[in-house]
Amino acid sequence: MADSTQPSPPDGLEKPARGRAMLVIVLGITLAVLDGSIVNLALPGIARELHSTAAHSIWVVNAYQIASLLLLLPLASLGERIGYRRVYLVGMAVFTVSSVGAMLADSLPTLIAARAVQGLGAAGIMSVNAAMVRLIYPRALLGRGMGINSMVVAFAAMSGPTIAAGILSVAPWPWLFALNLPLGAFTLWLGRRALPFNPVASRGARPAAIDLILNTLMFALIFIGGERLSVRGPGGAGTDTGLGLALLVAGVLVGWIYLRRQARQPVPLFPLDLLRLPVFALSMASSVGAFCAQTLAYLSLPFLLLESFGRTPLQAGLLITAWPLAIVVVAPLAGRLIGRYPDGLLGGLGMVIFAAGAVLLALLPASPSDGDMVWRMALCGVGFALFQSPNNHTIVTSAPLERSGAASGMLGTARLTGQTMGAVLLAAIFGLLPPSSGQGEMWAMWLAAGFAALAAVCSTLRVHTAAGPSH
């Protein structure tokens, strides 16, 4: 894989090669994003079989998410120095091999360790994913590439439980990881033949070890602190409130020290140089708010349908598919609108539509019909799809070409940060207002609408904001 010295085509790949390269991107990001949620449904069975508790089994999910979040920016920086292609393929190899370890794990600590290594591999894929799309597509067609990429990310993030239900209905939980082996091997084989090369950065030194440590500590402390704050005991009382607050404060303090150091770097690991571009900063704020809103609304839907409206699990699963299906239909169309209309306007409109869908879900009558619920959920999917592709396009293209890796890493960081915020907030809401009361889901929908409205404001502000260099 020592290939990073070869130059990439000046403006994307020709059509046959473009399709093969994009297939690699689609398969890789599907596996990386899907594995973030595919095991959620299997956690009770994993806890029983490996003789552990439900609370400890949560770390099968957390280990993957934390490892991914911690390494996105360091691996994006590495991609700028040694080539995005190499980071992507090594990440895919690590992800595939560690899936064998997860599949064969005979204890919870072993499974958690394998999942952490999986998260490392997934970070290699996600950190340079958008930068690779920028190399694959000509500038005039980049919006279409981002539309496909956004559709795959959104669909994979939301279809994990559905795919897991299908697998678990015919096979035990290790088969959730066995799925990665043939797909991962094929993606590696095709990737070596199809992915383009990029010229590596000629400026900037290797990040200092202290900066890598501070980056890891900042994200880890904030993530774990938020997770501890969301743990609730009987009656809604926080069981780890003191520890959670202490970890959050420590994470903020470490972050302050880390960002002060980064501000003095010409090519910082945490891309403050890009965040100084108003359009980039607004796009990042929009992305965090949008993913927080999506997580709040989408994760509360099963409780709403099962607990409040009395649907069976099968009925609820079928109804919820209206949301990801709407994304699949609209995301490519949104990609084609890029360039015809300002990204900020498209993104703002998308988040307004999403907020309207969340409000309408919160205002559902006590006994709604299936149709009443389906079109409201589809409205949320339409809004999110209309937002995500233009927003991701702005994030990637507002950065100079040589900083595409950093922009790609920040895109993944924004998504995971927003999803983590949404999950923590939903856990806190359900701790105070249990789903059985029917109130927690409604408050989650209202809060989702609020975050969507904030994302819409940030997105719309970009319309008259000058972007930085894009090529």
Residue, then its C-alpha position, 0 to 999 in steps of 0.5 A: m500500500a505504499d502508494s501515496t506518492q502517485p498523483s491523483p487525476p487533476d479533476g476527478l476520475e473518468k466515468p467507469a473508474r469513478g463508479r468503481a471507486m465510489l462503490v468502494i466508498v459506499l461499501g466502506i462507509t456503510l460497514a463503518v457507520l452500520d457497526g455503530s448501531i447494529v449491535n444495540l438490539a443484541l445487547p441483552g442476548i450478549a449480556r446473558e450469554l457472556h454472563s455480564t450485566a446490561a450496564h456493562s454490555i453498553w460498552v460494546v457500543n461505547a468502545y466502538q464509538i469512543a475509539s472512532l471519535l478519538l482517532l478521526l482527527p489524528l487519522a485525517s491528519l495522517g491522511e494529509r501526510i501519507g495519502y488518503r488512500r493508504v489510511y482508508l485501506v489500512g482502516m478497512a483492513v483493521f476493521t475487517v480483521s477485528s471483526v473476526g475477533a468480535m465474532l469469536a469473543d468468548s467474554l465481554p472484555t474480549l468483545i469490548a477490546a475487539r470493538a475498540v479495535q473495530g472503531l479504530g479501523a472505522a475511524g480510518i475509513m470515516s476520517v478520509n471518506a469525504a476527502m476521497v469523494r472529493l478526489i473521485y468526482p470532478r468539481a462540477l459533479l461533486g454535489r452528486g457524489m456528496g449526495i450519494n455519500s450523505m444518503v449512504v451515511a444516513f441510511a446506514a446509521m438508521s437501518g442498523p436495528t432493522i438489519a440486526a433484527g433480520i440477522l438475529s431472527v435466523a442466527p446468533w449475535p456473532w453473525l452480526f460481525a460475520l457480515n463484515l468479513p466478505l464485504g470487507a475483503f471485497t472492499l479491500w480487493l476493489g479498493r486497491r485497484a480503484l481508489p485514486f491517489n492524492p499528492v501528500a501535504s508538503r507543509g506542516a510537521r507531524p503532530a506532537a505526541i502531547d497534542l495526540i494525547l490531549n486530543t484523546l483525553m478531551f474527547a474521551l473525558i467529555f464522551i464518558g462524562g456525558e454518558r455517566l450523566s445520562v445514567r439514571g436510577p429508579g425514580g429518575a435520580g442520577t446514579d453517577t452525576g458527580l462522576g459525570l460532572a467531574l469528567l466533563v469539567a476535566g474534559v473542558l479543562v483539557g480541551w482549553i489547554y489543547l486548543r490554546r496549543q493548537a492555535r499556535q500551530p500552522v497546520p493544527l491537528f484540531p483544524l482551528d484554521l478551518l474553523r476561522l472560516p465563518v462558512f466552515a464554522l457555521s456548517m459545523a454548528s449546523s451539522v452538530g445541531a442536525f445530528c443531535a435533532q435526528t438522534l433525539a427524534y429517531l431514537s424516541l420513535p420506538f418508545l412512542l410507537l410501542e409504549s404510547f400507541g400500542r404498536t407491535p415491534l413488527q408494526a413499529g419497525l415497518l412504520i419507522t422505515a418511512w424515515p430512512l426510505a425518504i432519505v434514500v429518495v431525497a438525498p440524491l435529488a438534493g445532491r443534484l440541487i447543489g450548485r443551482y441554489p446556495d448550500g446554506l439555503l437548501g440546508g436551512l430549508g431542510m432543517v425547517i422541514f425537519a423541525a416541522g415534522a418533529v413538531l407534528l410528531a409531538l402533536l400526534p393525537a392519542s390514537p393516530s392511524d398508521g398514515d398519520m405517523v408515516w407521513r410525519m416521519a417521512l417529512c423528517g427524513v425529507g428534511f434531513a436529506l435536503f440538509q445533509s448533502p449541501n451541508n457536507h458539500t460546504i464543509v468539504t469544499s470550503a477547505p483548501l484542497e490540501r486540507s480536505g482530510a481535516a475537513s473530512g475528519m471534522l465532518g465525521t467528528a460533527r456527526l458523532t458529537g451530535q449523535t452523542m449529545g442527542a443520545v445523552l439528552l434522550a437518556a436524561i429526558f427518559g430518566l425524568l419522564p419514563p417512556s411509559s408516561g408518554q411524556g418523555e417522547m413528546w418532550a424529545m420531539w420538541l427538543a429535536a425541533g428546537f435543535a433543528a431550528l438552531a441548525a436552520v439558523c446557522s445554515t441560513l446565515r451561510v448564504h451571505t457569508a464569504a467562503g474560504p478557498s475551495h480548490 
